[in-house]
Amino acid sequence: MQPTQVAVIGCGRIANEGHLPAYRTAAEAGLSILVGVCDVIPERAQQTARQYDTKAFESVEDMIAETRPEVVSITTMPSSHHHLTLHALNAGCHVLCEKPVAMDFSEAEEMVQAAERAGRLLSVCFEYRYWDESVYLYNRIAAGDLGPVHAVRTWGGSVYGFPTIASFHRQASAGRGVLDHWTIHNLDLALWLLGNPEPLTASAFCHQRLARYPAALGPSLNTIKPGTVDPEIEDFAMGFVRMEGGTVISVEANWLQPSVRTS
Ligand SMILES: NC(=O)c1ccc[n+]([C@@H]2O[C@H](COP(=O)([O-])OP(=O)(O)OC[C@H]3O[C@@H](n4cnc5c(N)ncnc54)[C@H](O)[C@@H]3O)[C@@H](O)[C@H]2O)c1
């Protein structure tokens, strides 16, 4: 089997902590070759390219035209997922796109339709599904070993962990806050474990404490100027989803979970 030719769009945190090390491991096993990396910040692309011994690009169009990857990872913020995915699919690539998949439902729907039209795979990075414990639980639930699941409780977030990267503070690039950028994993995992039943009703409350109670930043105080974060970026959310078949899911999302230890 020939190694799969892959390219990475966006050389930020998740590219360097997740996708690129994984592609390196796959390359060492003879499964993939990294043909290029791209970032709108040229120094970032160059530094990453040096580290992974590949070519650096500033433009996605140039990278795809020159390297003809079979698969691209899209590791940019959600505001660019839609147009980058459509471009890559139309160029014949399979796409692995970071979550949240898009800024809204209609963008996500168009991405799925474009993948179907192009006959290419579009996958979203919901890696919690691949954890050993998730697979174990999935199999036990599917086999009926645990009986019907009547309720799922999910929590996602971090202790005093409001992101400091500025693009996470802008609605125009991030979309929303902790629910979209973290707890979406927990919600996806819960739905997947349950076999994707239809939701019947959903209610939720979101708010941003940062603006009104900067002290909620705890030991991270001074890392973020509260007035610089768009009000749409929630740092707390609580929700309740009622599914067909009677199962309920409670969702709690918190980027500013207090800790008893403050030092
Ligand atoms: N799956 C996970 O567990 C996980 C973990 C962390 C982040 N993420 C997701 O990954 C995405 C990126 O997060 P991050 O923390 O890596 O952000 P980041 O800001 O560190 O990295 C994004 C990079 O993309 C580059 N970029 C932006 N637009 C571009 C374009 N059009 N072409 C090429 N490069 C472009 C930026 O310059 C930046 O270097 C977010 O949607 C986030 O929610 C997922």
The ligand as an ORCA input file, in Angstrom:
! r2SCAN-3c Opt
* xyz 0 1
  N      -9.908     18.321     18.713
  C      -9.445     18.933     19.784
  O      -9.348     18.342     20.865
  C      -9.030     20.370     19.696
  C      -8.140     20.907     20.634
  C      -7.762     22.264     20.495
  C      -8.295     23.040     19.469
  N      -9.195     22.467     18.595
  C      -9.830     23.277     17.516
  O      -8.856     23.552     16.526
  C      -9.145     24.828     15.920
  C      -7.870     25.674     15.974
  O      -7.488     25.862     17.329
  P      -5.973     26.250     17.721
  O      -5.947     26.338     19.206
  O      -4.994     25.347     17.039
  O      -5.891     27.729     17.096
  P      -4.570     28.535     16.669
  O      -4.980     29.949     16.538
  O      -3.435     28.171     17.581
  O      -4.208     27.939     15.214
  C      -4.899     28.267     14.032
  C      -3.859     28.555     12.944
  O      -4.532     28.666     11.682
  C      -3.917     29.723     10.940
  N      -4.870     30.148      9.905
  C      -5.989     30.900     10.060
  N      -6.627     31.029      8.870
  C      -5.908     30.344      7.962
  C      -6.060     30.094      6.561
  N      -7.102     30.592      5.873
  N      -5.126     29.350      5.930
  C      -4.066     28.849      6.623
  N      -3.865     29.061      7.947
  C      -4.777     29.779      8.609
  C      -3.604     30.768     12.003
  O      -2.631     31.697     11.559
  C      -3.112     29.882     13.145
  O      -1.712     29.649     13.094
  C     -10.323     25.424     16.711
  O     -11.517     25.220     15.990
  C     -10.338     24.630     18.008
  O     -11.617     24.482     18.617
  C      -9.538     21.169     18.681
*
